[in-house]
């Protein structure tokens, strides 16, 4: 992992769009940034039409002045390539580079992301503006980080995509017979006799081919990664001492496999915008941060493996049409802090953007959300955006300087957050260690968006979120693992709706349990192979032996239905006819068609234990179950004495640890732990948190009551 050049400590700032404002405002912005202790801003994300107003004619004078002002003010720059928003002249000159939807409609210019990543003209223009920026600013002292593009996620179904998709399929399968086998081409007469017959999945008469749809999603992720790598390699060649990244956006619609991309960025960066106004916002924040940290850890491992010459940086399937594997070589400037680390690149300071309305964050919530990210490894907190826009599509988006100006609660909290992050610089050395892990698989997420499943209620992100929420409420910090990540270091592994399970992954899970690991598998896991072909012989396919069960039938439930269980809890959304083939029942269905049939089973396998849950439990019941299973596995909560509503996360080194305590409840809470609170400088024993309050304890042996920190 590499860190922005010239910066130490935690990053603080966000997107700065000076092109939206008269030049007279810029010096005032810099002065306000200094007041808030901002040290890093992203510049130029959507400025392509200002930077290149006509093809090949660049206007950098305004950007020169902005970067000079920022540097003179002690503020470093994440300089963006503006390729997420092509200028009007490009779309008019290259209408074939506008995206086409699945129903064949070509979209028009007028928003951001109106491009096709497979269009040669777009790729050339993107390389052109990226190269021009690299040539201009390679030696500018403000340059700390390259920020490529913005939130890769645009999907297209045009003829350019068809050509690239066919090349990707050729590289993956080699011949049409292997493709037909993977896609079950014998069903509905879908054997292709020539590669030219294959097109991106368009709107069709009835149900699309699941294998076709799944591979297209994989292709889109790889094609976007190829577009990123082209720009990254240009920038890296010009400035080998400046790290390069892009900001990952999260959500069910995103066609990017972030775990696969992790080795190709010098720093994992995410944008996170909670979608719930209530406690769900804090749970979504924890989930996103744990995912980002896990991707960063994975990226480090893949780069180490690639340097050792074992495999390619992103696994065993290369990117079609791509030349060298730039991610296989670690450039100069490797960061030496405690890792794996990552960066919260964007978040909303004073608003929660819930569907259909904007919720104003309560006082202190911006700081609490920011600390939740830092607690889980983020090396700072960045926001969109610095100053609220006067017009445009996001005129009412959140900002550190809102429409009311600096004389506002939002800006005063921004100033307070700057002071807080300064006081927490020492925690940057700490690593987050989690005893429990959840499997994460982008392909299973995409496959469960298919229309051919037995229930429209199956939702991969919902299942992952439910497992993460339950573990978090039980007091556990969570890692996420992908198919080839190490499993043996975890006491407990949870597989929520891991629908696709290749043979090699199934074998590794078997070995994990046999070696003493504890496993909990939820329904609709291990059902199909990596091509979305169902494993016959009974569900859950590849996991029957390790779980000691054989499922004969699914019973999808109406969303309003609740099935009583023998332990007094209830199941919902899903139920199954489970036959025991070695497992013992722990909880059974009570009443109805499945009366007395197993709902939760336990199976000793080798030196480990495997549990199978065939229904969806309510939040509290799921928490209690995972708390018991984790305890039996030897995984202790981060802070067992923390009361409900207080989130506890620990970062540490071999010599020192820091305990983050975040009170998400509306009541004051007391936590019987002690240490120097970096936020106040005082020794606390016990810690008393006001409603919505936070503490960050330095847990060292020399933290005596008479000592104050230097913060």
ABEGO torsion letter per residue (X at the ends): XBBBBGBBEBBBEEBBBAAABBAAAAAAAAAAAAAAGBABBBBGAAAAAAABABBGBBBAAAAAAAAAAAAAAGBBBBBBBAAABBBAAAAAABAAABBBBAAGBBBBBGBBGBBBAABAAAAAAAAAAAAAAAAAAAABAABABBBBEBGBABBBABAAAAAAAAAAAAAAAGBAAAAAAAAGAABGGABBABAAABBBBBBBABBBBAAAAAAAAAAAAAAAAAAAAAAAAAAAAABAABBBBBBBBBEAABABBAAAAAAABABBBBBBBBABABAAAAAAAAAAAAAAAAAAAAAAAAAAAAAAGABBAAEABBBBGBBBBAAABBBBGBBABBOBBBBBABBBAABBBBBGBBBBBBBGAAAAAAAAAAAAGBAEBBBOBABBBABEAAAABBBABBAAEABBAAAAAAAAAAAAAAAAAAAAABBBBBABBBBBBAAAAAAAABAABABAABBAAAAAAAAAAAAAAAGBBBBBBBAABBAAABABBBBBGBABBBAAAAAAAAAAAAAGBBBBBBBGBGABBAAGBBBBGEOBEAAAAAAGBBBABBBBBBAABBBBBAAGBBBBGBBBBBBBAGBBBABBBBEEAABGBBABBBBBBEABBBBBBABBBBAAAAAAAAAAAAAAAGBBBABAABBBGBBBBBBBBAABBBBBBBBABABBBBBBBBEBBAAAGBBBOBBBBBBGBBBBBBBBAABBAABBBAX
